[in-house]
């Protein structure tokens, strides 16, 4: 595992954590993630020593730590800038504990996005014909 690469790529997640709190609306966030995933998959395929899928998965799990932490710490600002999320929280389990819900759901979203980034990384490795695919 190339931990330096994983930590560096996870900084996209840290940047997105703050960007989604303050500037990026929920409806266009997936477009930003698609671009980030393509860049990460390319860099994983080029720079990791192998286990491309696992590298992609771990990058997303580290991302979810950054994102969940920032969203929980800046919860009030996040909800002010994303009223649709506040409405959705009211219909979720534990509506009186939205920060706890974020902490519980963060790893779920991190794992799901990790499966996607892992697949992107695997495919990028096949396209670029790198070792360790």
Order of alpha helices (4+ residues) and beta strands (2+ residues): alpha-alpha-alpha-alpha-alpha-alpha
